[in-house]
């Protein structure tokens, strides 16, 4: 706010407004000796506003526990406190142009005489009002003294006449206007004069401001005449009285806050709006609380309701809590001033950024390098504002030249990749990382995941939410290959359907062709356009058909009649002939949406019907479409017959052969392509496969597939078996600690030596154990470790080594332990008892061994030494 320099005369002393209140209340207490109730009756809460004038010492100390911001709201020195009813009472310092007037009226009603003393603004005071204006701040020091003096005199005259003075950002420079403009209005009600700061002068009345032009203007009485035409009964505004874009905010930051309907109901939201408060629950995750704490007064916030844009506001307070509020003490609050409100919340249709309403998060900062994007996605389409309108320094915030998220993603993320490694190394989990990184590279980068250190719990949670949103949006699809999976499920095939005994065959898209067709819609950016909606047109068609026995559709020289339909087929009859003709609804939709040509056979019926549908409905305004990336995840890609499943796609998925590239290849598919429609794979579709090397060796992979995919090895990650300080997770059991990282590393070294590195054990086997350790549930962690060995690790080792229990014993270190600590016990086979005493039996008996795994309920599973001895055999005594 502009500095209020008004002074008040009371009891022979001159005070500013805050000190005036303190002096009047002290005088009232000295004269009347009221109790606390009488004091509040004399100066009720509404005189000051929502918080009231008084606060007892005890109440103040309670508020201080919540926020030290309360020290700014009351006079706190001992000599400033009142003595009422044996209590210390503090007086509010919160007095502005609005509520000081109410206090003066109340004081006069109580018989106190107060006179306002005018204080003329100095030149320095006036100049300070315009320093946020870049053009003024840049030029005023180079103006001649008489020009600067004339400017200050003009501003002083305008203020004395009761006119508002405000600034406007213009391409030619920051303009300064004299006129009438309410605080909460975007546009001025009327403008008397506009001044434009220039290098050596200020443009005024199509000339320059000089003592002569100023004298001429003042003598014309224009200021007072204008004020009479547009009267207001308030103090005139200076530039810094305006919220939002007139404020000096070159260092302001931009944030997003969401008041989600899932956590804030309509009544509470109304209360927040009424009190101009931002709210975030103190237990909110995903980094929202640190963001809310880092906000500063003057920062801009895009406030939304779930996925809706609602209002643009400016933060004007530090964090506070209000236990008495309908939300309760668990909510952190910040006061805001509105910059611009929408008439009603509007669903956000822009980019999927973490700071956008589409991202399922409560609070996040807009990175400075994305301010241009915030302007493009939020400010301009919803508020018709620019960064410059908000007073932000935009010279370094422009959109980067040739900026392309997709191009950057293609540089860093291969279009085709396979994550391969032993079981339990997190391939499926890392496919989520890779999918989000490919689909939304900027949003992934904003999560701040360190590729070397791995994701924190909060980052994993945010990543999973983002993945789920992309999946729900259809931009990520997931499929698992198996031995019977084929081309028909993956690309396309014929599906038979029967209606009244009539069998028909429709071409049904597989998962790959379906996502490829969807990706093509977003392969290239499109401007806003008029477009027909098939769903609306089809709904109008079936309503029309419901009113008649049939609908006649005109062809070039004849007609045909549609008389019925089902979920997939349309039944029609020609001018002459039977009624057993059908059309596919999915094919009709593809032709309607110009995704498919059909120039032969039934095309003579599809095209007229598509045209008929478009004549039923009006085209709709479709918003601008930006390029988006899509991802298909193929789990267990090596378990399927690649040649059978991919067919001609083996060639089409090569990066250089994708549509949008120089060497694009198009093919005619065996079913849908009969009509002549070519098919290609768009360059915004990423394919991510996972492959278990223990299930099938990488060396046996289809050579064609190997050549077209980047292979990313996923080996056991021992870092995840360490805490944030780099210390290994250990199970505490009595006097012993089981080191999980050392345990797994030792087992894998033995497996690699006895078999190969492709059959090592992944860290994921031990993650349930880690979760228990994190929760300090060490007894449960040991139980979880026992289950892991009994139900997963030992059965997997038996599969690896084809029931060669001697090798499994070596992996577990049983050969180095005393017998009573061995999980797999070895003994000689008594061949003489089984087969009798003979030379032949004696030869076999020398090598024959019998192996027995301890029982499922043996207490050895829950003995810490059992596992410690696997990596430190010397810990076990005989």
VENBEL-V835271 format. One line per field, one symbol per residue. phi: phi as a letter, one per 40 degrees, with the letter a starting at -180 (. if undefined). A space follows every 50 residues. Layout:
# VENBEL-V835271
phi=???
This chain:
# VENBEL-V835271
phi=.cccccbbcafgbbbcccccdccccccccccbfcccccccccbcdccchc cgcbacdcccccccccaccccccacbcdccccbbfgbcbcbcbcbbcccc ccccccccccgcbbbcbcbcccdcccdccbccccccccbcccccdccccc cccccccccccgccbabbcbdchccbbbibaccbccbccabcabbbcbcb abcafgbbcbdcccccccccgcdccccccbcbbacccbdccccgccccbc bcbbbbbbccccbbccccccccccbfbcbbcccccfgccdcccccbchcc bccbbgcbcbabbbcbaccabbdccccgccbcbbcbbccabcdadbccbc ccbcccccccacaacccdcbddcccccbcccbbfbbdcccgccbcbbccd cfcacccccccbbccbabcbiccgcgccccccdccccccbdccccccgcc cccgccdccccccccccccccccgcbbbabcacccbdcccbaacbcbbag gccbbbcbcccccccccccccbcbcbcdacacbcdccccccccccccbca bcbcbcbababcbaabcbbbbabcdbhcbbcbbccccccccdcfcabacb fcdcbcccccccccccbccbcccdbccbcbbbcbcfcccccdccccfccd cccddccccgbcbdbbbcccbccccgccbabccbbcbbbbaccccacccc cddccdcbbcbbcbbdbccccbcccgcccbccbgcbbcccccccccdccc ccccbaccbcccccdccccccccdcgbcccccccccdcccbbccdccccd cfgcccccccccgccbbcdcbccbcbacccccccbgcaccccccccbcbb bacdccbccccbcdcdccccbbdccccc
